[in-house]
Amino acid sequence: MKSAQQLREAILAAPLETSNFAEIPEAGTLYLPPSHLKALRLDAHVVVGGRGVGKSFWTAALQSNPLRQQLGAAVTELQGIEVFVGFSNAEAIDDYPNADVFAAFLDQDGDPYDLWRAVIVRRVAQKAGELIPLTSWQATVNWLKQQPEDAARLMQRPRNWKGLVLFDALDRTSTDWRRMDGIVRGLLRATLWLKAFAGLYAKVFLREDQAERTVFNFPDASKLTATKAELTWARHDLHGLLWQRLINAPDPSGVCLRDVCPHEQQNGVWRVAQPMKSESEAQKQAFATLAGPWMGRDRRRGVPYTWSVGHLADGRGQTSPRSFLAAIRRAAEDSSERYPQHDHALHFESIKRGIQKASEIRVQEMAEDYPWVPEVLAALSGMNVPIDFELVIAKWQEAFPDGAQGISTTQLPAQHVDRGWSGVREDLQRLGLLEVRKDGRIDMPDLYRVGFGLGRRGGVKPKN
């Protein structure tokens, strides 16, 4: 068995970063939880998931023919399909509009439905070798609207290929909720339109909050909602993903970690063995080899295998792989710095600090997506949860004498701010930042509580 120090160094050498900015993932990082199978099928036109659960990862992975081949028998319908990107977090102005184009188009009372159809039509025309106006997105839309029969013939033309268009990072289309909803609603209408043409498919990746608003308010939207799939991660899926990343660390680190994890080799890539994909004794024992049996000196403090995932869950009980992997990496770094002689690679106090680091990252992400969130939750710093909502309101009123409308941010404000503090609470609940207990008190999951500086008796301490 390798020493704790060797295992610790091996963890630090593994590819545990999960943020994706349109780069094609490395083959060894590909891990398919059973719950994601439905999301990858061609008839799943709408895929919903929170931040860090894999929307951008799958958008990038599906563009790679070798990675689609790796998915193999699990999703056979992806074999031989042409994949295009209709929107993502990478700028590609010839392939799809950016936020400025959307803003100018909407300022001229354009319908986002037409702009999204223009994105699709450009791709089909390119494959068909047909010339259509490409000087600007407005020019393509004008052709689509003014030459509807030509456009229809282009879309109905027999094809010897199948195409899948992916749409991701739709929050980047606008900084105004109402406009963003209209843009996404137009895309979903265009997705429904595309269903009429054999061999052409669209897959729209939505954040949970986007899917819960008014974007499905149009005729026949039920034909899309019936196909909706969700990207969720069970505890055993997160551990399976962790080991998939660990065993593909560069050698000799990979060799060291493969000594701990049952594995096999497929097409030159190391894969975790089947027992490591479920909540099995093999999976639990492998993590115990890294982190030991307890979160302290005895069983009263909990088991690292369950503790590490549970304390990273949001208010809906969901833990993202990004948070989990970030926590494990930070735990390895902290163990190396503070406890180099510890009997295991991950010290239990370092795992707690890993939770703190993951919480910091999550808070930063929330600040990027919802600028009003850190503003209202910073006002609660120093309080302990669970707490009566009346005390929370008192803190908010102290920080914002003008009421909920006094929250300063103008970009993507709280969606229900017009309902006052109860509306703000509703938005925080919907985003998984707050929970309401049966007795009416407000609680906050550790994932956010630590990062926003709130306390809990016996819980992970906020970082000083």
C-alpha positions in Angstrom: 0.0 0.0 0.0 1.3 3.5 -0.9 2.1 5.9 1.9 -0.3 8.7 2.9 2.1 11.3 1.5 2.3 9.5 -1.8 -1.5 9.3 -2.1 -1.8 13.0 -1.1 0.7 14.0 -3.8 -1.1 11.8 -6.3 -4.5 13.5 -5.6 -2.9 16.9 -6.2 -1.6 15.7 -9.6 -5.1 14.6 -10.7 -7.3 16.6 -13.0 -9.9 17.8 -10.4 -10.8 21.1 -12.1 -14.3 21.0 -13.6 -15.0 24.5 -15.0 -15.4 24.4 -18.7 -15.0 27.2 -21.2 -15.7 25.4 -24.4 -12.5 23.3 -24.2 -12.9 19.7 -25.3 -12.5 17.5 -22.1 -9.7 15.0 -21.8 -10.9 11.4 -22.4 -10.0 10.3 -18.9 -12.3 12.9 -17.3 -15.4 11.5 -19.0 -17.8 9.9 -16.5 -21.4 9.1 -17.3 -23.8 8.9 -14.3 -26.8 6.7 -15.1 -29.1 9.7 -14.4 -27.4 11.6 -17.3 -28.3 9.0 -19.9 -31.7 10.5 -20.5 -30.2 13.9 -20.9 -27.8 12.8 -23.7 -30.5 11.1 -25.8 -31.6 12.9 -28.9 -35.2 13.1 -27.8 -34.2 15.1 -24.6 -34.6 18.6 -26.0 -34.5 20.4 -22.7 -31.8 19.6 -20.1 -32.0 21.3 -16.7 -29.3 21.6 -14.1 -27.8 24.0 -11.5 -24.3 25.6 -11.7 -21.4 23.1 -11.8 -23.4 20.0 -12.6 -22.2 19.4 -16.1 -24.2 21.5 -18.7 -21.1 23.1 -20.2 -19.1 19.9 -19.8 -21.6 17.9 -21.9 -21.9 20.8 -24.4 -18.1 20.5 -25.0 -17.9 16.7 -24.8 -20.7 16.1 -27.3 -18.7 18.1 -29.9 -15.9 15.5 -29.8 -16.4 12.5 -32.1 -13.9 10.4 -30.0 -15.8 11.2 -26.8 -19.1 10.4 -28.4 -17.5 7.1 -29.4 -16.5 6.5 -25.8 -20.1 6.8 -24.7 -20.5 3.7 -26.8 -23.4 1.4 -26.3 -24.8 3.7 -23.5 -26.0 6.3 -26.1 -25.8 4.5 -29.5 -27.9 7.2 -31.2 -25.1 9.7 -30.9 -22.9 7.7 -33.2 -22.4 9.2 -36.7 -24.3 12.4 -35.8 -23.0 15.9 -36.7 -22.9 18.2 -33.7 -23.1 22.0 -33.9 -23.1 24.7 -31.2 -26.0 27.2 -31.4 -24.9 29.2 -28.3 -22.3 28.7 -25.6 -20.0 30.6 -23.2 -17.4 31.0 -26.0 -17.8 33.9 -28.6 -18.4 32.7 -32.1 -20.2 35.5 -33.9 -20.4 33.7 -37.3 -22.1 30.7 -35.6 -24.4 32.5 -33.2 -25.3 36.0 -32.0 -23.7 37.5 -28.8 -25.4 39.6 -26.2 -24.9 42.8 -28.1 -26.5 41.4 -31.2 -29.5 40.2 -29.2 -29.8 43.7 -27.6 -29.7 45.5 -30.9 -32.2 43.0 -32.4 -34.6 43.4 -29.6 -34.3 47.2 -29.7 -35.7 46.9 -33.2 -38.6 44.8 -32.0 -37.2 41.6 -33.5 -38.6 38.3 -32.4 -35.9 36.0 -30.8 -37.7 33.1 -32.4 -36.6 34.3 -35.8 -33.0 34.9 -34.7 -32.7 31.4 -33.3 -34.1 29.9 -36.5 -31.5 31.9 -38.4 -28.8 30.2 -36.3 -30.2 26.8 -37.3 -30.8 27.7 -41.0 -27.2 28.9 -41.4 -25.9 25.5 -40.2 -28.3 23.6 -42.5 -27.4 25.8 -45.5 -23.7 25.4 -44.8 -24.1 21.6 -44.9 -26.2 21.7 -48.0 -23.7 24.0 -49.8 -26.4 26.6 -50.3 -25.6 30.3 -50.2 -27.8 32.5 -48.0 -27.1 36.0 -46.7 -24.4 35.9 -44.1 -23.2 39.5 -43.8 -25.0 40.0 -40.6 -27.5 38.2 -38.4 -30.2 40.7 -39.4 -29.5 39.8 -43.0 -30.0 36.1 -42.4 -33.3 36.9 -40.5 -34.5 39.1 -43.3 -33.9 36.3 -45.9 -35.7 33.9 -43.6 -38.7 36.2 -43.3 -38.8 37.5 -46.9 -38.0 34.2 -48.7 -40.0 31.8 -46.6 -40.5 29.3 -49.4 -36.8 29.1 -50.1 -36.1 28.7 -46.4 -38.8 25.9 -46.1 -37.3 24.0 -49.1 -33.9 24.2 -47.6 -35.1 22.8 -44.3 -37.2 20.1 -46.0 -34.5 19.0 -48.4 -33.6 15.2 -48.0 -30.3 14.8 -46.1 -27.9 11.9 -45.7 -26.7 13.2 -42.3 -28.2 13.8 -38.9 -27.5 17.0 -36.9 -27.7 18.0 -33.3 -27.5 21.7 -32.3 -26.5 22.5 -28.7 -27.5 25.6 -26.8 -25.8 26.4 -23.4 -24.9 29.4 -21.2 -28.1 31.2 -22.1 -27.8 33.5 -19.1 -25.1 35.3 -21.3 -27.7 36.4 -23.8 -28.9 39.3 -21.7 -28.5 41.0 -18.3 -32.2 41.7 -18.1 -34.5 39.0 -16.7 -37.5 39.9 -19.0 -35.4 40.0 -22.1 -33.6 36.8 -21.2 -36.9 35.0 -20.6 -38.0 36.2 -24.0 -34.8 35.1 -25.7 -35.0 31.6 -24.1 -38.7 31.3 -24.9 -37.9 32.1 -28.5 -35.2 29.4 -28.5 -37.7 26.8 -27.1 -40.2 27.8 -29.8 -37.4 27.3 -32.4 -36.6 23.9 -30.9 -40.3 22.9 -31.3 -40.2 24.2 -34.9 -37.1 22.0 -35.6 -38.9 18.9 -34.4 -40.8 19.0 -37.7 -37.7 18.2 -39.7 -36.5 14.6 -39.7 -32.9 14.0 -38.6 -32.4 17.5 -37.0 -32.4 17.9 -33.2 -31.8 20.6 -30.6 -30.7 20.3 -27.0 -31.2 23.3 -24.8 -29.3 23.4 -21.5 -31.1 25.5 -18.9 -30.3 26.5 -15.3 -33.0 25.5 -12.9 -34.2 29.1 -12.3 -34.5 29.7 -16.0 -36.7 26.6 -16.4 -38.9 27.6 -13.5 -39.9 31.0 -14.9 -42.1 31.9 -17.9 -40.0 30.4 -20.7 -42.5 27.6 -21.4 -45.5 30.0 -21.8 -46.3 29.3 -25.4 -48.6 26.9 -27.3 -47.5 23.2 -27.4 -44.7 23.8 -24.9 -45.8 20.6 -23.3 -44.2 18.7 -26.2 -40.9 20.0 -24.9 -41.5 19.7 -21.2 -42.4 16.1 -21.7 -38.8 15.5 -22.9 -37.1 17.4 -20.1 -34.2 15.7 -18.3 -32.3 16.8 -15.2 -28.6 16.6 -14.5 -28.4 15.4 -10.9 -25.6 13.7 -9.0 -26.2 11.0 -6.3 -23.5 10.5 -3.7 -22.2 7.4 -5.4 -22.0 9.3 -8.7 -19.8 12.0 -7.2 -17.5 9.4 -5.7 -17.4 7.6 -9.0 -16.5 10.8 -10.8 -13.8 11.5 -8.2 -12.1 8.2 -8.8 -12.4 8.5 -12.5 -10.4 11.7 -12.3 -7.9 10.3 -9.8 -7.0 7.1 -11.6 -6.3 9.2 -14.7 -3.7 11.3 -13.0 -0.4 11.4 -14.9 1.9 8.5 -14.0 3.3 7.7 -11.5 0.5 9.4 -9.6 -2.1 7.5 -11.6 -0.4 4.2 -10.8 -0.5 5.1 -7.1 -4.2 5.8 -7.2 -5.1 2.8 -9.3 -3.6 0.6 -6.5 -6.5 1.8 -4.4 -9.3 1.9 -6.9 -10.7 -1.2 -8.8 -10.3 -0.3 -12.5 -10.1 -1.5 -16.1 -8.7 -0.1 -19.3 -10.9 0.7 -22.3 -9.5 2.0 -25.6 -6.3 3.3 -23.9 -8.3 5.1 -21.1 -8.5 4.0 -17.5 -12.1 3.5 -16.3 -13.4 2.8 -12.8 -14.7 -0.7 -12.4 -18.4 -1.3 -12.0 -18.4 -1.6 -8.2 -16.9 1.9 -8.0 -20.0 3.4 -9.8 -22.4 2.5 -7.0 -22.6 2.9 -3.2 -20.7 -0.3 -2.6 -18.3 -1.5 0.0 -15.5 -1.1 -2.6 -16.3 2.6 -3.1 -16.6 3.3 0.7 -13.4 1.5 1.4 -11.5 3.3 -1.3 -12.4 6.7 0.2 -11.6 5.5 3.7 -8.1 4.6 2.4 -7.7 8.3 1.5 -9.6 10.0 4.4 -9.8 7.4 7.3 -12.9 6.0 8.9 -14.1 9.0 11.0 -14.4 12.8 10.8 -12.6 13.0 14.2 -11.1 10.6 16.7 -14.2 8.3 16.8 -17.5 7.5 15.1 -19.4 10.3 16.8 -18.1 12.9 14.3 -19.4 11.0 11.2 -17.9 9.2 8.3 -15.9 11.1 5.7 -17.5 9.2 2.8 -20.9 10.6 3.6 -19.9 13.7 5.5 -17.9 15.3 2.7 -20.9 15.1 0.2 -23.6 15.9 2.7 -22.1 19.2 3.9 -21.8 20.4 0.2 -25.5 20.0 -0.5 -27.6 23.1 -1.3 -31.1 23.7 0.0 -32.6 21.2 -2.4 -30.2 18.5 -1.2 -28.1 18.6 -4.4 -24.3 18.6 -4.4 -22.5 19.6 -7.6 -19.4 17.8 -8.8 -17.6 21.1 -9.0 -18.0 21.8 -5.3 -17.1 18.2 -4.3 -13.9 18.0 -6.4 -12.9 21.5 -5.3 -13.3 20.5 -1.7 -11.3 17.3 -2.1 -8.4 19.2 -3.9 -8.3 21.8 -1.1 -8.4 19.1 1.5 -5.3 17.5 -0.1 -3.5 20.9 -0.2 -4.4 21.7 3.4 -3.3 18.2 4.6 0.0 18.6 2.9 0.5 22.0 4.5 -0.7 21.3 8.0 -0.7 17.6 8.6 2.1 16.1 6.4 2.7 13.2 8.9 -1.0 12.3 9.2 -1.8 8.6 8.7 -4.2 9.3 5.8 -3.9 11.5 2.7 -6.8 13.7 3.8 -7.0 14.9 7.4 -10.5 15.3 8.7 -9.9 18.9 9.7 -8.6 19.5 6.1 -11.8 18.1 4.7 -13.6 20.7 6.7 -11.4 23.4 5.3 -12.1 21.9 1.9 -15.8 22.6 2.5 -14.9 26.2 3.4 -13.1 26.5 0.1 -15.9 25.0 -1.9 -18.3 27.4 -0.2 -16.1 30.4 -1.1 -16.2 29.3 -4.8 -20.0 28.7 -4.7 -20.5 32.2 -3.2 -18.4 33.7 -5.9 -20.4 31.9 -8.6 -23.7 33.1 -7.0 -22.3 36.7 -7.1 -21.6 36.3 -10.8 -25.0 34.9 -11.6 -27.2 36.9 -9.2 -25.4 40.1 -8.1 -28.2 40.8 -5.5 -27.6 37.6 -3.6 -24.3 38.5 -1.8 -25.8 42.0 -1.1 -28.7 40.6 0.9 -26.9 37.7 2.5 -23.9 39.7 3.6 -26.4 41.6 5.9 -26.9 38.3 7.8 -23.2 37.7 8.4 -22.5 36.8 12.1 -26.0 35.4 12.7 -26.6 31.8 13.6 -29.1 29.5 11.9 -31.7 28.2 12.2 -33.3 31.6 12.9 -36.8 33.2 13.0 -37.6 35.0 9.7 -38.7 38.1 11.7 -35.1 38.5 12.9 -33.9 38.1 9.3 -36.3 40.8 8.1 -35.1 43.1 10.9 -31.5 42.7 9.7 -32.5 43.3 6.1 -34.5 46.4 7.0 -31.5 47.7 9.0 -29.3 47.3 5.9 -31.9 48.5 3.4 -34.0 51.2 5.0 -35.9 51.6 1.7 -37.1 48.0 1.8 -36.4 45.2 -0.7 -36.6 47.8 -3.5 -33.5 49.4 -2.0 -31.2 46.5 -3.1 -28.8 48.5 -5.3 -28.1 46.1 -8.1 -29.8 46.9 -11.4 -28.5 43.8 -13.3 -30.6 40.7 -12.8 -32.3 41.9 -9.6 -34.3 39.4 -7.4 -37.1 38.1 -9.6 -39.8 38.7 -7.0 -38.4 41.8 -5.3 -41.8 43.5 -6.0 -43.3 41.2 -3.3 -41.0 42.6 -0.6 -38.9 40.5 1.7 -41.1 37.5 1.4 -40.4 37.6 -2.4 -36.7 37.8 -1.8 -37.0 34.8 0.6 -38.9 32.9 -2.1 -36.1 33.6 -4.6 -33.4 32.5 -2.2 -35.3 29.3 -1.5 -35.7 28.6 -5.2 -32.0 29.0 -5.7 -31.3 26.6 -2.9 -29.7 29.2 -0.6 -32.3 29.1 2.1 -34.5 26.4 3.6 -37.7 26.9 5.6 -38.0 24.4 8.5 -41.3 22.9 9.5 -41.5 25.3 12.5 -41.1 28.3 10.1 -37.5 29.1 11.0 -35.0 29.9 8.3 -32.0 27.6 7.7 -29.1 27.7 5.3 -27.1 24.8 4.0 -23.4 24.7 4.9 -22.4 25.1 1.3 -23.6 28.8 1.5 -23.7 29.4 5.2 -19.9 29.1 5.6 -19.1 31.4 2.6 -21.6 34.0 3.7 -20.3 34.1 7.3 -23.2 32.6 9.2 -22.8 30.2 12.1 -24.4 27.0 13.3 -23.9 25.2 16.6 -21.6 22.3 16.0 -21.3 23.0 12.2 -18.4 23.8 9.9 -17.1 27.2 11.0 -17.1 30.2 8.6 -13.6 31.1 7.4 -12.2 34.1 9.3 
